[in-house]
């Protein structure tokens, strides 16, 4: 029996163009066995396109990809037989029951007939759907549907899983439970690549690939990313007139960067102690009195915003 490759997923200078538009721009990385890697970035960043090339669903314009030891361009069908894939759009059949969907996908994935009952039982229990085998999928909540889709994707025991924004539109509690399942699979040696635009999901990955405008900006563990130097200290600002405050802060002395985070503002300053003293009066003078200002530790989203901004400025692009 052939030993599994040391790096089950390898990308070398992957490029995908659609006409004059470059969706993926010379992306390279290696992913180890049992590793969970999150592809993190905004919608349209190139995450799904990268995954689809690795799955053999899209042919690269340039570069090379090897998945499970197989060249994706030369033999995409063999790659697809060795992976599990969960698409961005829910892909099960709503007019079939849970059990009927599992039996159907067991046939699609060519699971041997003798093994199907055991594999279907495993997938049902993993998804937490035991006792609901006869329920129509259309009657399931979004979180249950996503877990069923994951169960279908692993019926044939693939060593590699590609999950394309699997938790999009799912409530936070269901998202957390879904990630518990991913970690269980990883502990069994399954390599997982998952794309997401939820920045907090980066915390659940062994490594995170930050992607923007088709480029791989950075790839490291969440802890390593948080140790990235922002070139200053970070403050959180809260006020009612966010637009006015952001415009004023752009011109404030000692402020390097300003970014909106929901109903708050994160600002990068030279000296947090000095800014905490000066900014309340400064913003009040500019018509944006504060309700809160405090020093905070950077999140993955802060690092992403800073790295993307730096990349854009170096490339002469609007940030």
N, C-alpha and C positions, 0 to 999 in steps of 0.2 A: 504493500500500500504506500502511495506517495505521501510523504510528510507535508503538512500544510506549510505554505510559504511564510517566511519570517515576517514579511510585510504583505498581508493579504491584499492591500490596496496601494497602488503606486500610480501617481500622476506625474508626468514629465512634460512641462511646457504646454499644457493643454490650452487650445484656443478654439473658440466657436464663434463663427461669424454668420450673421443672417444678412446677406447683401453687404451693405457698407457699415452695418452696425456690428460691433464686437461685443458679444454678450459675455464671453469668458476670455481673459487676456493673459496668456502665458502663466497658468497656474501649475505649481509643482508642490508635491508633498508625499510623504510615506506614512502609512497607518499600520500599527501593529495588531497582532492577534488579541482579541478580547478588549480592545480599546474603544472607548466611546468618544467620538469626535463630533463636535457641533459646528455646523456651518452657520455662522451668525452674520446677519446683515439685513438691511431694509429690503422691502419688496422691490424686485427688479435688479438686485445686486449681482445675480448670476448664480445663486445657490442651486436652484432647481436645474438649471441647464448643466451645471457641473455634475450633479448627481445623475442626470439622465445620460450623459456621456459615459460615466463609469458603469452604468447599468447596461450599456449597449443599445440604448434606445435612441441615441443621437450619435451621429458620426462626427468626430472632431474635425475641425478644419485644419488644425496642425497639432503636433505633439503626439504623445503616446500614453496609454493607460493600460495597466496590467492589474487584473482583478482575479483573485484565487489562482494566481500563476498563469492566467490566460490573457493574451493580448486581445483587448476589447474590439479593436478594428478587424483583426483577422478572424476571430471566432466569437461574435457577439452572442450567438445562440447558446454556446457552451457556458458563457458567463452567466446568462440569464437562468440556466439550470442550477447554478451554484449559489445564487443569491436570493434573498427575500426583498421584495420591493413594495413599499406602501406609498401610493401616490398622494399628491397634495389634495386632490379631490376625492371624496369618499367614493370607493370603487366597488362596494358590495351591492348585492341585489336586494332592494328594499321590499320586493314582493315575495321574497323567499324567507323561510324561517332561519334561525341561527344554525340549526343542524343542516339544513339544505345548503346553505352557503358553504359550510365547512366541507360537506361531502363534495360539492361542486369543485371547490378549489383543491381538494385532495386529488381529484381526477386531473385537473389542469396541471398540477405539479407532479403528476405521475407517481404519487405515493403508492407503493405496492398495496394491493387490496388487503392482504393479511395484516398490514401495519396500520391501515386507516382507522379502525375503531380506537386503537390506543392513542394515535396521534390526535384524533378529533377530541377524545376525552381530555387529553392534556391541554389542548388549545381552549376548550370550554372552561376548564378549571382555572387556567391561567388568566383568562379574560374575566373571571368572576361571574360567568353566565350559567353555571350549573343550576339546573332547575328551570332554565328559560330556553331550553333547546328548541321548543316548539313555538316560541314567540316570533312574530314577524319582525324583521329588522327595522321596518318603517316605524314600529312602535317603541324602539329603543331610544334612550337619550343619547346625545352626542358623544359623551364619554364612553358609554358602553359600546357604541358603534366603532369607535376608534380602537378599543381594546380587542373587539372581535376582528377588525381588519388586521391588527398585529398578529392575532392567533392564526388567521388564514395565511399570512405571509411567512410563518415559520413552520407550517405543516410538514414541509419536506426536509426539515432540519438543515437549513442553509447555514454555512459558516460565517456569512456576511449579510448584514441587513442594511438596506438603504431606506430611510424614512424621510419623506419630503413634507416638511411642515405638518407633522402628524397631529399636533395639538392645536392647530389653528381653529379658533371659534369654540374651543372647549373651555369650560369653567376652570378656575385655578385648582380646585380640589381634584377634579378629574385629571388635570395635567400632572399633578404631583403623583397620583396613583399610576398613571401611564409611565412616568419616569422610574417608578419603583420596578415595574416590569422590565424596563430596558436594563436596569442595573442587574436584575436577576439573570437576564440573558447574557450580559457581559461576563458575569461571574462564571458562567458555563463555557466561556471561551469564544463567544460569538462577537465578532467585530461589528460595531454599529456606527453608521454615519447618519447624522440627523440634521436636517436644515430647519432653522427657526428664525423668526424675527423678534421673539421674546428674549430680551437681553438677560432676564433673570434665569433663564434655562441654561445659560452658560455655566452656572454653578454646578450643574448636574453632570458635566462632561469631564473627561480626563484631560482633553485638550480642546481648544476652541480655535477655529479658523475664522478670522474677521475678514469679511469680503465686502467690497464696495465697488460699484461700477465695473464689475467683472474682474477686479484685481484682488489677489490675496494680500491683504495689508499686513497681517501678523498671524502667527500660529504658535500657541503656547498654552500652558495650563492656566486655569483661572487665577491661581495664586501668583504665577509669574507675570501675568498681565497686570494684576493689581499692583505689583511692585514696580511697574513701568513708571519712570519719572515723568510727571506732568510738567516739570519746569516751573513749579510754583506750589502754592497751597490752595485748597479748595474750600469755598464757602457756599452755603445754601442761603438763598434770599427768598423771602416770601412777602408779597405785597399785593394789593388789589389791582393797581395799574401796572400789570406786567409789561405791556408794550412800551409804556413810558419809561419804566425802570430799565428795560433792556437797552433802549436807545441811549439813556443817560449813562449806563454802565459802560457802554462801548467807548465812551470818551473819558471815563474816570481815570485819574492817575493811579498807576500801580496795578491796573486790571489788564490781564493778557487775553482772556477769552471769556465769552458769555454764551450760555446755551440754556434754552428753555427745557425743563423737565416736568411735564404735566403742568400743574398750577404753581410750580416753583421755578427758580432760576439758579443754575450753578455757575459760579464765577471763579476763574483762576486768577490769583493775585500773587504779588511778590511777597507780601508779608501779611499773614492772617491777622495778627494782633493789631497792627496798624489799621488794616481795613475795617476790622470790627469797630474801631473807635471812630473812624472818619466817615464811613459810608452811610450810617443813619441820617446824619445831618445833610450830607451831600444829596441823597435821594429825596429827602423832604424838601430841599430847596428846588429840586427839579420836578416837583409835583407827584412824587411816588413814595409817600411815607411807608416805612417798613412795618410789618406785623411780626416778622421773625428774621433773624440773621444768626448763623452759627457755622462753626467750622465742621466739616464732614470728611470722612474717608472716601476716596474715589471708588466708584463702582465700575463694573465692566462697561457699562454704557458711557461713563465719563471717559474711560480709556479709549473706547471706540470712537467717540466724537473727536477726541484730541488727535488720535492717529489718522483718522480720515481727513480731518482738517489739514494736518501737516502734509499728508500725501497729496491733497488737492492743491495746496499752495506750491509744493515743489514741482507739480506737473502743470502749473499755470491754469488750473481749473477752478470754477466757482465752488466754494465750500458750502 
